[in-house]
Amino acid sequence: MSASGTAAPEPNLVAQAHKLCADLTPARPWIYWTDLVLTAFTGYAAFAGAVLAPGLGLRSLFFMVAALAFYRGVSFIHEVSHLRPQDVPGFRNGYDALIGVPFLTPSLMYEGVHNQHHAKSRYGTKLDPEYLPLASGPVVQVLLFLLVSALAPVGLFLRFALLAPLSALHPKIRAFVIERCSALAINPEFRREIPTGDQARRFRQLETLCSVWAIAVLALTAAGVISLTVFLTAIALGAAVGVVNQFRTLVAHHWENDHGVEMTATEQFLDSVNVPPPATLPMLWAPVGLRYHGLHHLLPRLPYHALGAAHARLCATLPPESPYHKGSHRGFWHVTGRLLGEIKGRKAGVAAVAPGE
């Protein structure tokens, strides 16, 4: 309590984190480029092994390596959406060439979208493209949330091979495709704004490249130039990447803002999740810094390669009563257990106040 008898103001967690980690903000281009190139090489080499290796066991092993590598590669779209062009020159084009266009997940699907998830006035509201109040819904909603992700490659082929050409026929179709089918979003109420200026030109260029690629792959598969085995393996890899990413998304937040109200910066942090060491599996299912998702919401400009050092510094420097320490969790099952417990608790609460009870 302060001398006046009122509660002392809570320290600004964002300001504290910025002050303590300001020197970690510069991106290191050589880390970005080395990581991306090696990840892409590993993914495509393992993809070839999944198709050509003798024996089901060896092919399955290559498939798992390819799925994890491509998942890591696609995860770089998150970094691309936060990087300024001068931070890592050419990296956005590198991502689109190596991963984005071939995997039909171009940067256009995240740029101009993900930044709204970080807008202080939008996080957790109906205007947030990446938020669903899962904690207040039934368990079946969580199951559907996970299962639908397996259809990701089918949806992407429909988006670029069919809807992109059709959208040239009528302005209303074009508006629908841009607003409803051009964002990696989980909020069904989200509507993407129509890109303008330089963003619109880049949008059209990347969309055209993806459309040509998608149509070519389907046509060459139908003609037998691309074998059905190669095509189905690629589809299965896309589904695997989608499912793993959806499981990771499930534990990126606690999803407890069921009223869609604006939250403070500290509340947004506490609704987000860090899964730091000693947990080891997050290196695979939350790569490219995604294991520090709570910290990322505090310092969205911090490059992924600096998040581990920043987390260690904050844990060592901030006092025990700091809310920052409440943002770390032991791993996937710990966070999932909390979510399911919240759903069960709310369901029990509703039953307790049901009429006639």
C-alpha positions as CSV (number, residue, x, y, z in Angstrom):
1,M,0.0,0.0,0.0
2,S,1.1,3.6,-0.7
3,A,1.3,6.3,2.0
4,S,-2.1,7.5,0.9
5,G,-3.7,4.2,1.6
6,T,-4.3,3.2,-2.0
7,A,-2.7,0.3,-3.8
8,A,0.7,1.0,-5.3
9,P,0.6,0.9,-9.1
10,E,1.7,-2.4,-10.7
11,P,5.2,-2.2,-12.3
12,N,4.9,-1.9,-16.1
13,L,6.1,-5.4,-17.2
14,V,6.4,-4.4,-20.8
15,A,8.6,-1.4,-19.9
16,Q,10.8,-3.6,-17.6
17,A,11.2,-6.2,-20.3
18,H,12.2,-3.6,-22.9
19,K,14.7,-2.0,-20.6
20,L,16.4,-5.3,-19.7
21,C,16.5,-6.7,-23.2
22,A,17.0,-3.7,-25.4
23,D,20.5,-4.9,-26.5
24,L,19.1,-8.2,-27.8
25,T,16.8,-6.5,-30.3
26,P,19.1,-6.5,-33.4
27,A,18.5,-9.5,-35.7
28,R,21.5,-11.5,-36.9
29,P,21.0,-12.1,-40.7
30,W,23.5,-15.0,-40.8
31,I,21.5,-17.0,-38.2
32,Y,18.2,-16.4,-40.2
33,W,19.7,-17.4,-43.5
34,T,21.7,-20.4,-42.3
35,D,18.7,-21.7,-40.4
36,L,16.3,-21.3,-43.3
37,V,18.5,-22.8,-45.9
38,L,19.5,-25.8,-43.8
39,T,15.9,-26.3,-42.8
40,A,14.7,-26.2,-46.4
41,F,17.5,-28.6,-47.6
42,T,16.7,-31.0,-44.8
43,G,13.0,-30.9,-45.6
44,Y,13.4,-31.5,-49.4
45,A,16.1,-34.2,-48.9
46,A,13.9,-36.0,-46.3
47,F,10.9,-35.7,-48.7
48,A,12.9,-37.5,-51.4
49,G,13.8,-40.2,-48.8
50,A,10.2,-40.6,-47.8
51,V,9.4,-41.4,-51.5
52,L,12.4,-43.3,-52.6
53,A,13.9,-45.1,-49.6
54,P,13.5,-48.9,-49.5
55,G,11.2,-50.3,-46.8
56,L,8.2,-48.8,-45.0
57,G,10.2,-48.2,-41.8
58,L,12.9,-46.1,-43.5
59,R,10.3,-44.1,-45.5
60,S,8.4,-43.4,-42.3
61,L,11.5,-42.1,-40.6
62,F,12.3,-39.8,-43.5
63,F,8.6,-38.7,-43.5
64,M,8.8,-37.7,-39.8
65,V,12.1,-35.8,-40.5
66,A,10.5,-34.0,-43.5
67,A,7.4,-33.1,-41.6
68,L,9.3,-31.5,-38.7
69,A,11.7,-29.7,-41.1
70,F,8.9,-28.3,-43.2
71,Y,7.0,-27.3,-40.1
72,R,10.1,-25.4,-38.9
73,G,10.4,-23.9,-42.4
74,V,6.7,-22.7,-42.4
75,S,7.2,-21.3,-38.9
76,F,9.5,-18.7,-40.4
77,I,6.4,-17.0,-41.8
78,H,5.9,-15.7,-38.2
79,E,9.4,-14.1,-38.2
80,V,8.8,-12.7,-41.7
81,S,5.7,-10.9,-40.4
82,H,7.7,-9.1,-37.7
83,L,11.0,-8.3,-39.6
84,R,11.5,-5.0,-41.2
85,P,13.1,-5.2,-44.7
86,Q,16.4,-3.7,-43.3
87,D,16.6,-6.2,-40.5
88,V,17.5,-9.2,-42.7
89,P,17.7,-8.0,-46.3
90,G,16.0,-10.3,-48.8
91,F,14.8,-12.8,-46.2
92,R,11.1,-12.5,-47.0
93,N,11.9,-13.3,-50.7
94,G,14.1,-16.2,-49.5
95,Y,11.3,-17.6,-47.4
96,D,8.7,-17.3,-50.2
97,A,11.1,-19.0,-52.7
98,L,12.2,-21.9,-50.5
99,I,9.1,-22.5,-48.5
100,G,6.2,-20.1,-49.0
101,V,5.3,-20.7,-52.7
102,P,6.3,-24.4,-52.9
103,F,4.3,-25.1,-49.7
104,L,1.4,-22.7,-50.7
105,T,2.0,-20.7,-47.5
106,P,3.3,-17.5,-48.9
107,S,4.1,-14.5,-46.7
108,L,0.9,-12.7,-48.0
109,M,-1.1,-15.1,-45.8
110,Y,0.4,-13.6,-42.6
111,E,1.7,-10.1,-43.4
112,G,-1.0,-7.5,-42.6
113,V,-2.8,-10.2,-40.5
114,H,-0.6,-11.3,-37.7
115,N,0.2,-7.8,-36.6
116,Q,-3.5,-7.4,-35.6
117,H,-3.0,-10.3,-33.1
118,H,-0.5,-8.0,-31.4
119,A,-2.6,-4.9,-31.4
120,K,-3.2,-4.0,-27.8
121,S,-6.8,-3.1,-28.5
122,R,-7.5,-6.2,-30.6
123,Y,-5.9,-9.1,-28.8
124,G,-8.5,-11.6,-27.6
125,T,-11.4,-9.7,-29.2
126,K,-13.6,-10.5,-32.2
127,L,-11.1,-8.4,-34.3
128,D,-8.2,-10.7,-33.4
129,P,-7.6,-13.2,-36.3
130,E,-5.7,-15.6,-34.1
131,Y,-7.9,-16.0,-31.0
132,L,-10.8,-18.2,-30.0
133,P,-12.2,-18.4,-26.5
134,L,-11.6,-22.2,-26.4
135,A,-11.6,-22.3,-22.6
136,S,-15.3,-21.3,-22.5
137,G,-16.5,-23.8,-25.1
138,P,-17.1,-27.5,-25.1
139,V,-14.4,-30.1,-25.4
140,V,-15.7,-31.0,-28.9
141,Q,-14.8,-27.5,-30.0
142,V,-11.2,-28.3,-29.1
143,L,-11.3,-31.6,-31.0
144,L,-12.7,-30.0,-34.1
145,F,-10.1,-27.2,-33.8
146,L,-7.4,-29.9,-34.0
147,L,-9.0,-32.2,-36.6
148,V,-9.8,-29.5,-39.2
149,S,-6.1,-28.7,-39.5
150,A,-5.5,-32.0,-41.4
151,L,-7.4,-30.5,-44.3
152,A,-4.9,-27.6,-44.6
153,P,-3.3,-28.8,-47.9
154,V,-6.7,-29.4,-49.5
155,G,-7.8,-25.9,-48.5
156,L,-4.6,-24.3,-49.9
157,F,-4.9,-26.1,-53.2
158,L,-8.6,-24.9,-53.5
159,R,-7.5,-21.4,-52.5
160,F,-4.8,-21.0,-55.2
161,A,-5.7,-23.5,-57.9
162,L,-9.4,-22.7,-58.0
163,L,-10.4,-19.6,-56.1
164,A,-7.6,-17.4,-57.3
165,P,-8.4,-17.7,-61.0
166,L,-12.2,-17.5,-60.3
167,S,-11.7,-14.3,-58.3
168,A,-10.6,-12.6,-61.6
169,L,-14.1,-13.0,-62.9
170,H,-16.1,-10.7,-60.6
171,P,-15.2,-8.1,-57.9
172,K,-17.5,-9.8,-55.4
173,I,-15.7,-13.1,-55.7
174,R,-12.4,-11.2,-55.5
175,A,-13.4,-9.5,-52.3
176,F,-14.6,-12.8,-50.8
177,V,-11.3,-14.5,-51.6
178,I,-9.2,-11.7,-50.1
179,E,-11.3,-11.1,-47.0
180,R,-12.1,-14.7,-46.1
181,C,-9.5,-17.0,-47.8
182,S,-6.2,-15.1,-47.6
183,A,-5.2,-15.3,-44.0
184,L,-3.8,-17.9,-41.7
185,A,-6.4,-17.2,-39.1
186,I,-8.5,-19.3,-36.7
187,N,-11.2,-16.7,-35.9
188,P,-14.1,-17.4,-38.3
189,E,-15.4,-13.9,-37.8
190,F,-12.2,-12.3,-39.0
191,R,-12.3,-10.3,-42.3
192,R,-9.0,-9.4,-43.9
193,E,-8.7,-5.8,-45.2
194,I,-8.1,-5.4,-48.9
195,P,-4.4,-4.7,-49.4
196,T,-3.3,-1.4,-51.0
197,G,-0.2,0.1,-52.5
198,D,3.0,-1.9,-52.4
199,Q,1.3,-4.6,-50.3
200,A,-1.3,-5.1,-53.0
201,R,1.3,-5.5,-55.7
202,R,3.2,-8.0,-53.7
203,F,0.0,-9.8,-52.8
204,R,-0.9,-10.2,-56.5
205,Q,2.6,-11.4,-57.4
206,L,2.8,-14.0,-54.8
207,E,-0.8,-15.1,-55.4
208,T,0.0,-15.5,-59.1
209,L,3.1,-17.6,-58.4
210,C,1.2,-19.8,-56.0
211,S,-1.7,-20.2,-58.4
212,V,0.6,-21.2,-61.3
213,W,2.5,-23.6,-59.0
214,A,-0.7,-25.2,-57.6
215,I,-2.3,-25.7,-61.1
216,A,1.0,-27.0,-62.5
217,V,1.3,-29.6,-59.7
218,L,-2.3,-30.8,-60.2
219,A,-2.0,-30.9,-64.0
220,L,1.3,-32.7,-63.9
221,T,-0.1,-35.2,-61.4
222,A,-3.1,-35.8,-63.6
223,A,-0.8,-36.3,-66.6
224,G,1.3,-38.8,-64.7
225,V,4.5,-36.7,-64.9
226,I,4.3,-36.4,-61.1
227,S,3.6,-39.8,-59.6
228,L,0.6,-40.3,-57.4
229,T,3.0,-41.4,-54.6
230,V,4.9,-38.1,-54.7
231,F,1.7,-36.1,-54.7
232,L,0.0,-38.0,-51.9
233,T,3.2,-37.9,-49.8
234,A,3.3,-34.1,-50.3
235,I,-0.4,-33.9,-49.2
236,A,0.3,-36.1,-46.2
237,L,3.3,-33.9,-45.3
238,G,1.1,-30.8,-45.5
239,A,-1.5,-32.4,-43.3
240,A,1.1,-33.4,-40.8
241,V,2.5,-29.8,-40.7
242,G,-1.0,-28.4,-40.3
243,V,-1.8,-30.8,-37.4
244,V,1.4,-30.2,-35.5
245,N,1.0,-26.5,-35.9
246,Q,-2.6,-26.7,-34.6
247,F,-1.5,-28.6,-31.5
248,R,1.2,-25.9,-30.9
249,T,-1.4,-23.2,-31.4
250,L,-3.7,-25.0,-28.8
251,V,-1.1,-24.3,-26.1
252,A,0.1,-20.9,-27.4
253,H,-2.5,-19.2,-25.2
254,H,-4.9,-20.1,-22.4
255,W,-7.9,-18.8,-24.4
256,E,-9.6,-17.5,-21.4
257,N,-10.9,-14.1,-22.7
258,D,-14.4,-15.4,-23.3
259,H,-16.0,-12.0,-23.3
260,G,-13.8,-10.6,-26.0
261,V,-12.9,-7.5,-23.9
262,E,-9.7,-5.5,-24.2
263,M,-7.0,-6.8,-21.9
264,T,-4.0,-5.1,-20.4
265,A,-0.5,-5.9,-21.6
266,T,0.1,-8.0,-18.4
267,E,-3.2,-9.8,-18.9
268,Q,-2.3,-10.6,-22.5
269,F,1.1,-11.9,-21.3
270,L,-0.5,-14.1,-18.7
271,D,-3.0,-15.4,-21.2
272,S,0.0,-16.5,-23.4
273,V,2.5,-19.3,-22.8
274,N,6.2,-19.9,-22.4
275,V,7.5,-23.5,-22.3
276,P,11.2,-22.9,-21.6
277,P,13.9,-25.4,-20.7
278,P,14.3,-27.9,-19.1
279,A,11.5,-29.1,-21.4
280,T,13.1,-30.4,-24.5
281,L,10.3,-31.5,-26.9
282,P,9.2,-27.8,-27.5
283,M,12.3,-27.6,-29.7
284,L,10.4,-29.7,-32.2
285,W,6.7,-28.7,-31.7
286,A,7.4,-25.0,-31.0
287,P,10.4,-24.1,-33.2
288,V,11.8,-20.8,-34.3
289,G,11.2,-19.2,-30.9
290,L,7.6,-20.2,-30.6
291,R,8.2,-21.9,-27.2
292,Y,8.6,-18.3,-25.8
293,H,5.2,-17.2,-27.0
294,G,4.4,-15.2,-23.9
295,L,7.7,-13.4,-24.0
296,H,7.1,-12.7,-27.7
297,H,3.9,-10.9,-26.8
298,L,5.8,-8.7,-24.4
299,L,8.6,-8.0,-26.9
300,P,7.3,-8.8,-30.4
301,R,10.3,-7.1,-32.1
302,L,12.8,-9.4,-30.4
303,P,14.3,-11.9,-33.0
304,Y,13.7,-15.6,-32.4
305,H,17.3,-16.3,-31.8
306,A,17.4,-13.9,-28.8
307,L,14.3,-15.1,-27.0
308,G,16.1,-17.8,-24.9
309,A,18.7,-15.3,-23.6
310,A,16.0,-12.7,-22.9
311,H,13.9,-15.2,-21.0
312,A,16.9,-16.3,-18.9
313,R,17.8,-12.6,-18.2
314,L,14.2,-11.7,-17.2
315,C,13.9,-14.8,-14.9
316,A,17.2,-13.9,-13.2
317,T,16.6,-10.2,-12.9
318,L,12.9,-9.6,-12.2
319,P,11.8,-10.0,-8.5
320,P,10.0,-13.2,-7.4
321,E,6.6,-11.4,-7.2
322,S,6.8,-10.3,-10.9
323,P,4.0,-11.6,-13.0
324,Y,6.6,-12.7,-15.6
325,H,7.4,-15.8,-13.6
326,K,3.7,-16.9,-13.9
327,G,4.0,-17.2,-17.7
328,S,6.2,-20.3,-17.8
329,H,4.8,-23.8,-17.9
330,R,6.3,-27.3,-17.9
331,G,5.2,-28.4,-21.3
332,F,2.4,-29.3,-23.7
333,W,0.4,-31.6,-21.3
334,H,0.6,-29.1,-18.5
335,V,-0.9,-26.4,-20.6
336,T,-3.5,-28.7,-22.1
337,G,-4.5,-30.0,-18.7
338,R,-5.1,-26.4,-17.6
339,L,-7.3,-25.8,-20.6
340,L,-9.3,-28.9,-20.1
341,G,-9.6,-28.2,-16.4
342,E,-10.9,-24.7,-17.2
343,I,-13.5,-26.2,-19.6
344,K,-14.6,-28.8,-17.0
345,G,-14.8,-26.2,-14.3
346,R,-16.9,-23.8,-16.3
347,K,-19.2,-26.7,-17.4
348,A,-19.6,-27.7,-13.7
349,G,-20.3,-24.1,-12.8
350,V,-23.1,-23.8,-15.4
351,A,-24.6,-27.1,-14.2
352,A,-24.6,-25.8,-10.6
353,V,-26.7,-22.8,-11.4
354,A,-29.0,-24.5,-13.9
355,P,-32.8,-23.8,-13.3
356,G,-34.5,-26.4,-11.1
357,E,-31.3,-27.6,-9.4
